[in-house]
């Protein structure tokens, strides 16, 4: 029963909130049970509005961390202006059609 509740809660979260749906890749999907459990402060397998806000914040933080890791191409633990500008340029090239569906030139 808990698994179905979790699955339903995930589906509702994905459909109801753009930040949850946008960029919800395999990594995030794999982390969802842990994030859900963290947000479910009373452990009842359901999220109240306040708990859902917490889930939303946890997911937003994970997405922020993932974006930072992508920007930090040198693996230094910091992001330089050059790294940010390179990511913006690459994204612009991708949106202009410079990349195929797999993201390759």
C-alpha positions, 0 to 999 in steps of 0.5 A: 500500500505504501508503494502505491501511495508513494507512486501516486504522490510522485505522479501528483507531484510531477503533474502539479508542480513545474519545478518537479516535472522539469528536469525530473531525470532518472537520478531524481526519480531514484531519489524520490522515495528518500526525498518523500520520506524526508518530507513526510515528517509524521511518517504517514505515507502522505504529504500535507501541504506543508510536507509537500512544500518541504518536498518541493524545497528538497527537490529544488535543492537537488536540482540546484546541486545538479546544475552546479555540478554541470557548470563546474566542468573543472571539478573544482567545487567552484564555478567561474564566469567562464564556465557559466558563459560556456554553459550559456553559449552551449545552451544557446547553440543547442536551442538554435539547432546546432545540436542533434537530438542526442545533444551532439554537434 
